[in-house]
Amino acid sequence: MKTKISKEKAKEIDDLIKKTCQSIPIDNLSITITNQEEELFSMNYGSGITDSSSFVLGSTSKAFTALAMLQLLEKFSISIDTPIRHYLPAINCNDEITIRDLLNHTSGIGTYETIDNLKFSGKYGAFEYSNANYNLIGSIIEVITGNTFSDYVETKIFTSLKMKHSFAFSDNTKPQVMQGYKTYFGFSLPYDTKVPNEYSWIQEPSGYLCSSTTDMGIFLRYMMKYSYEGNQLSKIVKENGVLVKNSPAIEDIYINNDGIYSAGWINKTVNNVDILYHTGKLSNFCSFSALIPDKQLGISIACNFGDFLVGTNQIEHLYEGITSILIDKDITNSINPYDYFTKHSVINFVLLILLMLCSLPFILYYFYSVITTLNIANGMILIFVHFVIPYILFNIFSFIGISREAMVDFAPDIVLVFSTGSIILFIAGLWKINTLLQLYRGVIS
């Protein structure tokens, strides 16, 4: 343990993390707090973890991608408002979209789109968080430099800053990363992190850079001193960013507080203190990076655990609690040790009821042969129950604006139950149709 902050705050932070780790099945968690010059507090929780242990960062990667882009803009005197078609002429987009739009998520590209098949579900100029924006920035970096994105970032940022345990996630670097865990019905199980490809909605520039929190401390110290066109990071975000209201993308710390987004950072003002931060959420990793310019502090937290339904939200409360301790904001940092179990129990009960309801027509027909006559009413009921409802269940995530790929990755247990229920209803419907056809043939003969 390294600490140069007050013993009271160090103990409060340590106690809060321990309570969180006891309440949520987190296997490993690492934290580093730094000022502009040196590391102030560093702790690792769990077995087999050291200061050099690397985690997949998730969307915290965007800060590195944005930094790489800003460096190139300044080096080659490129305007931030240059249309992206100048570098990506073959891309399927309108001529208005600029580099600034990608950095601010104001391109209009839909949240779950991939860069090989872009769709614009949002309004140009309005904020809509999309990994595709930063994947496109990665492509622009490749065009400008003639190098792969991962090679450029590793050479110009990681190596330059002496971040020895930071790299882009790939087949070669995969063994260097902590084992990730995701939950199935509330139970945490090892999950092998998949290497993204050109068709993935999350790629290296948007979510698959890796680092240790010790290395992240180095990065945060650099960002506290970094300037672009003579402006510090806080001013860069405020002057180049977009005001965001009521978006899930910024409601992961100090809920319902408006913020400004730009260059892989969110700016919020809490207790009259500016906070720059970003969270990272993969199905089996979570991370958090924050800068508090007024107090010259940086925070990096990473853990090898993901739980889209319950746990991730509780981890975000941990981020908020630690930040609050450092800015002297009076909030309740208590962790309910039964909250995780209770919420997952309720969710599992609802899922069980859904599966039972989907199985009920099959069971009733097996024992009672409910349909005995062929008429319009029975036909309409059969079509609705066994074909319309299964179709809705199978595609419900797309209907509410969440890609099936994202749900399979982040909530496979939910997808399993909905898919199983729809298949059971569909098979029962085919069985009933077969019986009705036999009945019809019997009447004819």
Legacy VTK file of the C-alpha trace (Angstrom):
# vtk DataFile Version 3.0
C-alpha trace
ASCII
DATASET POLYDATA
POINTS 445 float
0.000 0.000 0.000
1.254 3.469 -0.932
-0.434 6.522 0.503
0.321 10.215 0.797
-3.227 11.415 1.278
-4.615 11.780 4.790
-4.888 8.573 6.799
-8.578 9.286 7.364
-9.359 9.535 3.649
-7.153 6.537 2.832
-8.997 4.421 5.398
-12.387 5.647 4.204
-11.525 4.734 0.601
-10.089 1.358 1.622
-13.160 0.517 3.740
-15.528 1.494 0.922
-13.699 -0.705 -1.593
-13.606 -3.675 0.796
-17.334 -3.389 1.463
-18.024 -3.222 -2.270
-15.844 -6.269 -2.974
-17.638 -8.180 -0.211
-21.053 -7.261 -1.629
-20.262 -7.891 -5.302
-18.343 -10.960 -6.544
-15.358 -8.924 -7.784
-12.320 -11.143 -8.225
-9.697 -8.405 -8.555
-9.753 -4.626 -8.236
-6.946 -2.082 -8.482
-6.881 1.618 -7.654
-4.336 4.401 -8.056
-4.740 8.008 -6.911
-2.128 10.523 -8.037
-1.335 14.212 -8.051
0.582 16.050 -10.781
3.923 14.732 -9.617
3.568 11.351 -7.958
1.379 8.474 -6.863
-0.475 9.192 -3.609
-2.461 6.020 -2.973
-2.281 2.570 -4.527
-4.015 -0.646 -3.554
-4.787 -4.013 -5.134
-7.602 -6.264 -3.952
-7.883 -10.006 -4.578
-5.360 -12.753 -5.108
-2.789 -12.878 -7.898
-2.895 -9.155 -8.654
0.085 -6.782 -8.634
0.854 -3.197 -9.618
1.724 -4.451 -13.105
-1.569 -6.344 -13.661
-3.308 -5.109 -16.810
-7.047 -4.791 -17.405
-9.031 -4.204 -20.588
-10.156 -0.600 -20.178
-13.398 -0.535 -22.141
-14.520 2.985 -23.070
-11.809 4.584 -20.956
-9.748 3.773 -24.064
-11.427 6.730 -25.785
-9.254 9.190 -23.844
-6.142 7.686 -25.470
-7.725 7.680 -28.927
-8.732 11.317 -28.548
-5.262 12.252 -27.301
-3.661 10.577 -30.327
-6.028 12.479 -32.621
-5.382 15.836 -30.944
-1.628 15.280 -31.126
-1.862 14.690 -34.869
-4.139 17.690 -35.401
-1.595 19.923 -33.732
1.458 18.314 -35.327
0.131 18.662 -38.873
-1.874 21.877 -38.312
-5.144 20.098 -39.148
-8.413 21.799 -38.217
-10.610 19.899 -35.772
-13.503 20.818 -38.086
-12.035 18.995 -41.079
-14.709 16.762 -42.684
-13.897 13.110 -42.148
-14.503 12.407 -45.856
-11.173 14.109 -46.472
-9.496 11.060 -44.899
-12.175 8.409 -45.383
-13.698 9.121 -48.831
-15.315 5.693 -49.081
-17.170 5.931 -45.780
-20.974 5.965 -45.928
-21.749 9.307 -44.289
-22.818 12.854 -45.111
-20.283 15.557 -45.954
-20.987 17.580 -42.811
-19.439 15.186 -40.299
-16.145 16.481 -38.925
-13.420 15.220 -36.613
-14.989 17.348 -33.873
-18.284 15.489 -34.364
-16.565 12.146 -33.872
-14.811 13.379 -30.724
-18.128 14.709 -29.367
-20.472 11.900 -30.539
-22.509 14.371 -32.596
-22.184 12.630 -35.970
-25.663 11.114 -35.789
-24.287 7.573 -36.020
-26.443 5.140 -34.038
-25.234 3.754 -30.725
-24.694 0.154 -31.800
-23.517 0.674 -35.368
-20.342 -0.771 -36.892
-18.111 1.164 -39.265
-18.544 -1.386 -42.053
-22.297 -0.693 -42.145
-23.026 2.739 -40.703
-26.597 3.793 -39.978
-27.603 7.226 -38.795
-30.381 6.839 -36.261
-29.548 10.087 -34.504
-29.754 13.724 -35.523
-26.576 15.339 -36.806
-25.244 17.792 -34.210
-27.083 16.128 -31.323
-25.252 13.911 -28.847
-25.635 10.166 -29.340
-22.969 7.999 -27.787
-21.550 5.571 -30.347
-18.374 3.498 -30.340
-18.330 3.844 -34.122
-17.303 7.502 -33.744
-14.054 6.539 -32.041
-13.506 3.537 -34.295
-13.614 6.029 -37.185
-11.101 8.242 -35.384
-8.854 5.186 -35.220
-9.210 4.795 -38.997
-8.347 8.463 -39.560
-5.244 8.073 -37.387
-4.201 5.154 -39.567
-4.661 7.201 -42.761
-2.672 10.173 -41.412
0.205 8.122 -39.949
0.350 5.154 -42.306
0.533 2.893 -39.245
-2.041 0.699 -37.567
-3.888 2.391 -34.735
-2.492 -0.014 -32.140
1.103 0.487 -33.316
0.750 4.257 -33.281
-0.762 4.427 -29.793
1.754 1.973 -28.374
4.690 3.907 -29.868
3.588 7.518 -29.424
1.708 7.249 -26.138
2.466 4.081 -24.180
6.184 3.848 -24.977
6.639 7.612 -24.938
5.127 7.862 -21.451
6.909 4.686 -20.266
3.620 2.899 -19.642
5.198 -0.557 -19.595
2.018 -2.533 -18.956
-0.211 -0.852 -21.535
-1.060 -2.105 -25.012
-3.841 -2.772 -27.486
-5.712 -6.018 -26.897
-4.871 -8.686 -29.475
-4.155 -12.390 -29.798
-0.515 -11.674 -28.955
-1.190 -9.517 -25.884
-4.148 -11.520 -24.577
-1.990 -13.588 -22.133
-0.851 -10.345 -20.457
-4.378 -9.389 -19.369
-6.131 -10.401 -16.149
-8.770 -13.106 -16.465
-12.149 -11.430 -16.880
-15.408 -12.484 -15.211
-19.033 -11.923 -16.131
-22.239 -12.929 -14.383
-24.821 -15.492 -15.392
-27.984 -15.216 -13.303
-25.931 -13.444 -10.621
-23.114 -15.994 -10.517
-19.670 -14.754 -11.536
-17.844 -17.070 -13.952
-14.600 -16.719 -15.964
-15.186 -15.338 -19.446
-12.554 -15.395 -22.147
-12.158 -11.916 -23.644
-12.672 -12.017 -27.400
-10.336 -10.150 -29.717
-12.355 -7.586 -31.732
-12.346 -7.632 -35.517
-13.261 -5.158 -38.254
-16.957 -5.979 -37.844
-17.080 -5.570 -34.042
-19.055 -2.634 -32.645
-16.348 -2.187 -29.990
-12.797 -2.076 -31.359
-9.390 -0.998 -30.038
-9.977 2.784 -30.410
-13.326 2.669 -28.616
-12.782 0.044 -25.939
-9.963 -2.480 -26.296
-6.868 -0.745 -24.982
-5.342 -2.278 -21.866
-3.430 -0.856 -18.919
-2.610 -1.227 -15.245
-3.811 1.422 -12.807
-0.157 2.230 -12.069
0.337 3.029 -15.750
-2.941 4.932 -15.756
-1.515 7.072 -12.966
1.303 8.024 -15.357
-1.252 8.867 -18.040
-3.329 10.971 -15.650
-0.263 12.930 -14.550
0.481 13.607 -18.205
-3.091 14.743 -18.888
-3.024 17.151 -15.924
-0.200 18.990 -17.674
-1.323 18.409 -21.270
-2.423 21.322 -23.428
-3.844 21.582 -26.942
-3.438 24.900 -28.711
-2.414 26.365 -25.357
-5.495 25.116 -23.484
-5.553 22.676 -20.584
-7.777 19.580 -20.804
-10.649 21.073 -18.807
-10.833 24.067 -21.150
-10.492 21.824 -24.214
-13.537 19.811 -23.148
-15.609 22.859 -22.212
-14.819 24.880 -25.342
-14.900 22.068 -27.909
-17.491 19.833 -26.277
-21.229 19.372 -26.456
-23.670 19.859 -23.586
-25.367 16.583 -22.727
-28.613 16.279 -20.786
-30.540 13.207 -19.666
-28.322 10.696 -21.461
-27.464 7.267 -20.011
-23.929 7.849 -21.324
-23.230 10.432 -18.613
-25.460 9.137 -15.824
-22.882 6.779 -14.370
-21.567 9.168 -11.716
-23.631 11.794 -9.885
-26.832 10.694 -11.609
-28.975 13.189 -13.546
-26.280 15.839 -13.486
-25.765 17.521 -16.856
-22.329 17.295 -18.389
-20.131 18.283 -21.326
-18.605 15.594 -23.532
-15.512 15.881 -25.700
-12.278 14.056 -26.495
-13.023 10.975 -24.419
-13.870 12.929 -21.250
-17.048 14.047 -19.498
-16.973 17.305 -17.539
-19.299 17.785 -14.587
-19.358 20.319 -11.781
-20.044 18.862 -8.331
-19.831 20.942 -5.155
-18.428 23.740 -7.343
-15.565 21.407 -8.297
-14.920 20.401 -11.908
-14.548 16.669 -12.502
-13.337 15.165 -15.767
-14.010 11.459 -16.047
-14.942 8.499 -18.196
-16.043 4.990 -17.358
-15.323 1.789 -19.233
-17.773 -1.103 -19.352
-17.142 -4.400 -21.060
-19.010 -7.585 -20.289
-16.138 -8.772 -18.067
-14.165 -5.629 -17.143
-14.946 -2.212 -15.660
-12.739 0.857 -15.385
-12.863 4.478 -14.294
-10.524 7.398 -14.896
-11.050 10.833 -13.391
-9.224 14.127 -13.081
-10.013 16.794 -10.481
-8.078 19.808 -11.811
-8.836 22.123 -8.862
-7.316 19.615 -6.449
-4.657 18.387 -8.887
-5.792 14.797 -8.387
-6.283 11.849 -10.714
-8.069 8.560 -10.020
-7.841 5.251 -11.869
-9.867 2.173 -10.902
-10.115 -1.116 -12.777
-11.633 -4.515 -12.028
-11.995 -7.776 -13.955
-15.739 -8.108 -13.442
-18.835 -7.141 -15.381
-22.513 -7.411 -14.528
-24.705 -5.344 -16.818
-27.880 -5.833 -14.764
-26.768 -5.105 -11.196
-23.074 -5.168 -10.354
-21.821 -2.549 -12.813
-24.221 0.015 -11.382
-22.965 -0.706 -7.872
-19.361 -0.361 -9.039
-20.277 3.061 -10.413
-21.513 4.006 -6.933
-18.046 3.042 -5.724
-16.491 5.449 -8.252
-18.816 8.171 -7.050
-18.083 7.424 -3.417
-14.307 7.599 -3.846
-14.561 10.821 -5.864
-16.811 12.308 -3.186
-14.297 11.493 -0.467
-11.576 13.301 -2.398
-13.633 16.435 -3.080
-15.145 16.485 0.425
-18.682 16.006 -0.859
-20.976 14.690 1.857
-22.768 11.636 0.477
-23.728 8.308 1.940
-21.006 5.853 1.003
-22.588 2.868 2.696
-22.917 -0.340 0.706
-25.895 -2.631 1.275
-24.299 -6.116 1.485
-27.568 -7.779 0.429
-28.409 -5.475 -2.494
-26.633 -7.542 -5.150
-28.195 -10.831 -4.022
-31.655 -9.298 -3.603
-31.766 -7.624 -7.014
-30.496 -10.683 -8.848
-32.992 -12.871 -6.970
-35.843 -10.639 -8.139
-34.544 -10.640 -11.728
-34.108 -14.430 -11.705
-37.621 -14.873 -10.327
-39.075 -12.707 -13.118
-37.087 -14.654 -15.717
-38.327 -17.944 -14.247
-41.945 -16.727 -14.405
-41.424 -15.698 -18.037
-40.010 -19.120 -18.906
-42.895 -20.846 -17.120
-45.453 -18.737 -18.995
-43.800 -19.606 -22.295
-43.838 -23.302 -21.357
-47.457 -23.251 -20.179
-49.128 -23.623 -23.619
-46.834 -26.555 -24.380
-47.623 -28.256 -21.052
-51.365 -27.630 -21.268
-51.541 -28.978 -24.778
-49.485 -32.030 -23.854
-51.860 -32.977 -21.045
-55.208 -31.602 -22.183
-55.047 -31.168 -25.994
-56.767 -27.784 -25.694
-57.335 -27.300 -29.435
-59.897 -29.832 -30.625
-61.538 -27.928 -33.442
-60.284 -25.991 -36.421
-61.835 -22.508 -36.603
-60.825 -18.866 -37.135
-60.682 -18.019 -33.409
-58.342 -20.900 -32.602
-56.227 -20.038 -35.631
-55.846 -16.406 -34.587
-54.938 -17.375 -31.009
-52.450 -19.954 -32.242
-50.750 -17.469 -34.570
-50.544 -14.772 -31.884
-49.332 -16.994 -29.018
-46.967 -19.226 -30.956
-45.625 -17.005 -33.714
-46.204 -13.313 -32.925
-45.126 -13.482 -29.267
-42.002 -15.590 -30.020
-41.038 -13.123 -32.740
-41.395 -10.243 -30.282
-39.436 -12.052 -27.554
-36.646 -12.990 -29.939
-36.300 -9.454 -31.314
-37.336 -7.394 -28.294
-33.873 -5.909 -27.787
-33.787 -4.543 -31.326
-37.262 -3.081 -30.821
-36.043 -1.080 -27.803
-32.893 0.085 -29.575
-30.299 -2.347 -28.205
-28.435 -4.544 -30.638
-28.679 -8.288 -30.105
-24.889 -8.498 -30.314
-24.582 -6.133 -27.355
-27.146 -8.068 -25.316
-25.512 -11.431 -26.065
-22.225 -9.965 -24.855
-23.426 -8.030 -21.815
-26.477 -10.012 -20.654
-26.294 -13.556 -22.098
-28.555 -14.943 -19.361
-31.380 -12.588 -20.368
-30.928 -13.477 -24.043
-30.909 -17.188 -23.176
-34.225 -17.004 -21.322
-35.957 -14.881 -23.972
-34.640 -17.060 -26.797
-35.536 -20.295 -25.005
-39.032 -19.023 -24.273
-39.601 -18.018 -27.891
-38.339 -21.386 -29.166
-40.607 -23.303 -26.765
-43.644 -21.309 -27.906
-42.713 -21.754 -31.562
-42.215 -25.538 -31.282
-45.518 -25.868 -29.416
-47.175 -23.932 -32.233
-45.753 -26.280 -34.869
-46.954 -29.237 -32.821
-50.461 -27.783 -32.635
-50.522 -27.083 -36.373
-49.476 -30.650 -37.086
-52.270 -31.944 -34.835
-54.824 -29.647 -36.457
-53.761 -30.804 -39.923
-54.225 -34.409 -38.847
-57.646 -33.492 -37.432
-58.544 -31.725 -40.668
-57.479 -34.727 -42.769
-59.566 -36.976 -40.519
-62.648 -34.798 -41.043
-62.126 -34.764 -44.826
-61.676 -38.515 -45.025
LINES 1 446
445 0 1 2 3 4 5 6 7 8 9 10 11 12 13 14 15 16 17 18 19 20 21 22 23 24 25 26 27 28 29 30 31 32 33 34 35 36 37 38 39 40 41 42 43 44 45 46 47 48 49 50 51 52 53 54 55 56 57 58 59 60 61 62 63 64 65 66 67 68 69 70 71 72 73 74 75 76 77 78 79 80 81 82 83 84 85 86 87 88 89 90 91 92 93 94 95 96 97 98 99 100 101 102 103 104 105 106 107 108 109 110 111 112 113 114 115 116 117 118 119 120 121 122 123 124 125 126 127 128 129 130 131 132 133 134 135 136 137 138 139 140 141 142 143 144 145 146 147 148 149 150 151 152 153 154 155 156 157 158 159 160 161 162 163 164 165 166 167 168 169 170 171 172 173 174 175 176 177 178 179 180 181 182 183 184 185 186 187 188 189 190 191 192 193 194 195 196 197 198 199 200 201 202 203 204 205 206 207 208 209 210 211 212 213 214 215 216 217 218 219 220 221 222 223 224 225 226 227 228 229 230 231 232 233 234 235 236 237 238 239 240 241 242 243 244 245 246 247 248 249 250 251 252 253 254 255 256 257 258 259 260 261 262 263 264 265 266 267 268 269 270 271 272 273 274 275 276 277 278 279 280 281 282 283 284 285 286 287 288 289 290 291 292 293 294 295 296 297 298 299 300 301 302 303 304 305 306 307 308 309 310 311 312 313 314 315 316 317 318 319 320 321 322 323 324 325 326 327 328 329 330 331 332 333 334 335 336 337 338 339 340 341 342 343 344 345 346 347 348 349 350 351 352 353 354 355 356 357 358 359 360 361 362 363 364 365 366 367 368 369 370 371 372 373 374 375 376 377 378 379 380 381 382 383 384 385 386 387 388 389 390 391 392 393 394 395 396 397 398 399 400 401 402 403 404 405 406 407 408 409 410 411 412 413 414 415 416 417 418 419 420 421 422 423 424 425 426 427 428 429 430 431 432 433 434 435 436 437 438 439 440 441 442 443 444
